């Protein structure tokens, strides 16, 4: 997943959480989204925010969103560590 696609996918999740007023999920993701810069530090903050949603807002997200969130965490982690994520 390329960085642009990743950010678009996160935006889609954020829109869904806004519509449902999933405040815990929003509180966590807004700590790192949108990116404040294209540098690795911002991607690290985004990774922490995604992990925070998974850890602290799991009761507010659907099973499909949780699965997608895991994919986003893997892709973001690859960007932070500059590796290729598994297919």
Residue frames as a rotation matrix with the C-alpha (Angstrom) as fourth column:
UNK 1
0.590 0.807 0.000 0.00
0.807 -0.590 0.000 0.00
0.000 0.000 -1.000 0.00
UNK 2
-0.326 -0.731 0.600 1.51
0.680 -0.622 -0.388 3.33
0.657 0.281 0.700 -0.99
UNK 3
-0.831 -0.114 -0.545 1.50
0.522 -0.498 -0.692 6.32
-0.192 -0.860 0.473 1.38
UNK 4
-0.819 0.570 -0.061 -1.21
-0.555 -0.762 0.334 8.20
0.144 0.308 0.941 -0.51
UNK 5
-0.165 0.762 -0.626 -3.55
-0.155 0.606 0.780 5.20
0.974 0.226 0.019 -0.56
UNK 6
-0.470 -0.096 -0.877 -2.84
0.768 0.446 -0.460 4.59
0.435 -0.890 -0.136 3.12
UNK 7
-0.958 0.084 -0.273 -3.79
0.081 -0.838 -0.540 8.16
-0.274 -0.539 0.796 4.05
UNK 8
-0.549 0.808 -0.214 -6.96
-0.668 -0.271 0.693 7.96
0.502 0.524 0.688 1.93
UNK 9
-0.167 0.452 -0.876 -7.95
0.290 0.872 0.394 4.72
0.942 -0.188 -0.276 3.68
UNK 10
-0.710 -0.115 -0.695 -7.41
0.705 -0.116 -0.700 6.30
0.000 -0.986 0.164 7.08
UNK 11
-0.919 0.387 -0.076 -9.52
-0.391 -0.920 0.032 9.27
-0.058 0.059 0.997 5.97
UNK 12
-0.294 0.831 -0.473 -12.34
-0.336 0.374 0.865 6.89
0.895 0.413 0.169 5.07
UNK 13
-0.257 0.142 -0.956 -12.18
0.769 0.629 -0.113 5.33
0.585 -0.764 -0.271 8.54
UNK 14
-0.915 -0.119 -0.385 -12.12
0.343 -0.730 -0.591 8.77
-0.211 -0.673 0.709 10.18
UNK 15
-0.702 0.711 -0.032 -15.22
-0.584 -0.550 0.597 9.78
0.407 0.438 0.802 8.20
UNK 16
-0.069 0.678 -0.732 -17.04
0.129 0.734 0.667 6.64
0.989 -0.049 -0.138 9.36
UNK 17
-0.442 -0.157 -0.883 -16.02
0.865 0.186 -0.466 7.25
0.238 -0.970 0.054 12.97
UNK 18
-0.989 0.141 -0.052 -17.22
-0.127 -0.971 -0.202 10.86
-0.079 -0.193 0.978 12.73
UNK 19
-0.415 0.884 -0.214 -20.57
-0.480 -0.014 0.877 9.73
0.773 0.467 0.430 11.34
UNK 20
0.202 0.469 -0.860 -20.99
0.413 0.755 0.509 7.25
0.888 -0.458 -0.041 14.23
UNK 21
0.521 -0.120 0.845 -19.52
-0.625 -0.728 0.282 9.64
0.582 -0.675 -0.454 16.82
UNK 22
0.736 -0.410 -0.539 -16.89
0.547 0.829 0.115 7.08
0.399 -0.379 0.835 17.79
UNK 23
0.873 -0.289 0.393 -15.16
-0.373 -0.914 0.158 9.52
0.313 -0.285 -0.906 20.08
UNK 24
0.602 -0.697 0.390 -12.54
-0.168 0.367 0.915 7.16
-0.781 -0.616 0.103 21.54
UNK 25
0.351 -0.450 0.821 -11.40
0.861 0.500 -0.094 6.12
-0.368 0.740 0.563 18.06
UNK 26
0.702 -0.033 0.711 -11.29
0.413 -0.795 -0.444 9.76
0.580 0.605 -0.545 16.95
UNK 27
0.900 -0.389 0.198 -9.40
-0.404 -0.568 0.717 10.86
-0.167 -0.725 -0.669 20.05
UNK 28
0.393 -0.782 0.484 -6.72
0.234 0.594 0.770 8.26
-0.889 -0.189 0.417 19.37
UNK 29
0.285 -0.300 0.910 -6.34
0.946 0.239 -0.218 8.74
-0.152 0.924 0.352 15.60
UNK 30
0.873 0.116 0.474 -6.25
0.267 -0.927 -0.265 12.54
0.409 0.358 -0.840 15.73
UNK 31
0.692 -0.712 -0.117 -3.00
-0.058 -0.217 0.974 12.34
-0.720 -0.667 -0.192 17.70
UNK 32
-0.344 -0.910 0.231 -1.26
0.148 0.190 0.971 11.40
-0.927 0.368 0.069 14.44
UNK 33
-0.515 0.270 0.814 -3.66
0.857 0.168 0.487 12.13
-0.005 0.948 -0.318 11.59
UNK 34
0.964 -0.245 0.099 -3.47
0.152 0.204 -0.967 14.01
0.216 0.948 0.234 9.34
UNK 35
0.244 -0.960 -0.138 0.29
0.969 0.247 -0.009 13.89
0.042 -0.132 0.990 8.99
UNK 36
0.762 -0.036 -0.647 2.01
0.179 -0.948 0.264 17.08
-0.623 -0.317 -0.715 10.07
UNK 37
0.150 -0.722 -0.675 4.94
-0.901 -0.381 0.208 16.42
-0.407 0.577 -0.708 7.71
UNK 38
0.780 0.153 -0.607 6.11
-0.491 0.751 -0.442 13.70
0.388 0.643 0.661 5.31
UNK 39
-0.237 -0.969 0.075 9.08
-0.780 0.144 -0.608 12.85
0.579 -0.203 -0.790 7.55
UNK 40
-0.410 -0.017 -0.912 9.50
0.153 0.984 -0.087 9.60
0.899 -0.176 -0.401 9.45
UNK 41
-0.998 0.030 -0.063 8.65
0.057 -0.172 -0.983 11.19
-0.040 -0.985 0.170 12.83
UNK 42
-0.415 0.904 -0.107 5.14
-0.890 -0.427 -0.157 12.03
-0.188 0.030 0.982 11.63
UNK 43
0.014 0.377 -0.926 4.69
-0.548 0.777 0.309 8.52
0.836 0.504 0.217 10.28
UNK 44
-0.759 -0.346 -0.552 5.78
0.265 0.610 -0.746 7.21
0.595 -0.713 -0.371 13.69
UNK 45
-0.848 0.518 0.107 3.14
-0.402 -0.500 -0.767 9.38
-0.344 -0.694 0.633 15.37
UNK 46
-0.057 0.839 -0.541 0.56
-0.963 0.098 0.253 8.03
0.265 0.535 0.802 12.92
UNK 47
-0.311 -0.135 -0.941 1.62
-0.093 0.989 -0.111 4.47
0.946 0.053 -0.320 13.70
UNK 48
-0.979 -0.064 -0.191 1.21
0.184 0.099 -0.978 5.12
0.082 -0.993 -0.085 17.44
UNK 49
-0.558 0.828 -0.052 -2.20
-0.772 -0.541 -0.332 6.66
-0.304 -0.145 0.942 16.80
UNK 50
-0.002 0.529 -0.848 -3.36
-0.726 0.583 0.365 3.65
0.688 0.617 0.383 14.77
UNK 51
-0.570 -0.285 -0.771 -2.13
0.249 0.834 -0.493 1.31
0.783 -0.473 -0.404 17.49
UNK 52
-0.966 0.244 0.084 -3.95
-0.185 -0.429 -0.884 3.46
-0.179 -0.870 0.460 20.05
UNK 53
-0.159 0.942 -0.294 -7.22
-0.973 -0.099 0.210 3.04
0.169 0.320 0.932 18.17
UNK 54
-0.041 0.096 -0.995 -6.69
-0.244 0.964 0.103 -0.72
0.969 0.246 -0.016 18.13
UNK 55
-0.743 -0.380 -0.551 -5.86
0.385 0.430 -0.817 -0.82
0.547 -0.819 -0.173 21.85
UNK 56
-0.922 0.245 -0.301 -8.27
0.163 -0.459 -0.874 1.71
-0.352 -0.854 0.383 23.32
UNK 57
-0.377 0.822 -0.428 -11.23
-0.800 -0.522 -0.297 1.94
-0.467 0.230 0.854 20.95
UNK 58
-0.983 -0.080 -0.168 -11.77
-0.160 0.826 0.540 -1.67
0.095 0.557 -0.825 19.89
UNK 59
-0.541 0.841 -0.006 -15.30
0.603 0.383 -0.700 -1.58
-0.586 -0.383 -0.714 21.30
UNK 60
0.100 0.573 -0.813 -16.22
-0.196 -0.790 -0.581 1.27
-0.975 0.218 0.033 18.91
UNK 61
-0.372 -0.308 -0.876 -14.93
-0.895 -0.131 0.426 -0.19
-0.246 0.942 -0.226 15.64
UNK 62
0.731 0.674 -0.110 -16.46
-0.668 0.672 -0.321 -2.93
-0.142 0.308 0.941 13.52
UNK 63
0.471 -0.544 0.694 -14.72
0.182 0.830 0.527 -6.25
-0.863 -0.122 0.491 12.88
UNK 64
0.649 -0.202 0.733 -14.12
0.753 0.036 -0.657 -5.17
0.106 0.979 0.176 9.28
UNK 65
0.806 -0.360 0.470 -12.58
-0.303 -0.933 -0.195 -1.89
0.509 0.015 -0.861 10.46
UNK 66
0.638 -0.584 0.502 -10.40
-0.485 0.201 0.851 -3.79
-0.598 -0.786 -0.154 12.95
UNK 67
0.485 -0.448 0.751 -9.09
0.650 0.759 0.034 -6.04
-0.585 0.472 0.659 10.17
UNK 68
0.677 -0.194 0.710 -8.46
0.524 -0.550 -0.650 -3.02
0.517 0.813 -0.270 7.96
UNK 69
0.854 -0.358 0.378 -6.80
-0.511 -0.717 0.475 -1.22
0.101 -0.598 -0.795 10.85
UNK 70
0.557 -0.667 0.495 -4.37
0.088 0.640 0.763 -4.14
-0.826 -0.381 0.415 11.24
UNK 71
0.436 -0.363 0.823 -3.44
0.899 0.209 -0.384 -3.79
-0.033 0.908 0.418 7.55
UNK 72
0.774 -0.108 0.624 -2.92
0.066 -0.966 -0.249 -0.04
0.630 0.234 -0.741 7.99
UNK 73
0.803 -0.513 0.303 -0.73
-0.428 -0.143 0.892 -0.65
-0.414 -0.846 -0.335 11.04
UNK 74
0.414 -0.651 0.636 1.41
0.577 0.728 0.370 -3.10
-0.704 0.214 0.677 9.06
UNK 75
0.478 -0.183 0.859 1.72
0.798 -0.319 -0.512 -0.71
0.368 0.930 -0.006 6.10
UNK 76
0.864 -0.138 0.484 2.53
-0.253 -0.950 0.181 2.27
0.435 -0.279 -0.856 8.32
UNK 77
0.716 -0.627 0.306 5.09
-0.129 0.312 0.941 0.25
-0.686 -0.714 0.142 10.25
UNK 78
0.373 -0.561 0.739 6.77
0.874 0.480 -0.077 -0.62
-0.312 0.674 0.670 6.95
UNK 79
0.640 -0.119 0.759 6.97
0.347 -0.836 -0.424 3.05
0.685 0.535 -0.494 6.03
UNK 80
0.886 -0.291 0.360 8.46
-0.463 -0.533 0.708 3.92
-0.014 -0.795 -0.607 9.43
UNK 81
0.417 -0.750 0.513 11.05
-0.081 0.532 0.843 1.14
-0.905 -0.393 0.161 9.20
UNK 82
0.156 -0.284 -0.946 11.45
-0.927 -0.373 -0.041 1.55
-0.341 0.883 -0.321 5.43
UNK 83
-0.808 -0.295 0.511 10.74
-0.147 0.939 0.310 -2.08
-0.571 0.176 -0.802 4.68
UNK 84
-0.610 0.630 -0.480 8.34
-0.571 0.070 0.818 -3.77
0.550 0.773 0.317 2.32
UNK 85
-0.201 0.600 0.774 5.18
-0.870 0.254 -0.422 -5.03
-0.450 -0.758 0.472 4.07
UNK 86
-0.819 -0.025 0.573 4.10
0.119 0.970 0.214 -8.65
-0.561 0.243 -0.791 3.54
UNK 87
-0.844 0.490 -0.218 1.60
-0.366 -0.228 0.902 -9.15
0.393 0.841 0.372 0.72
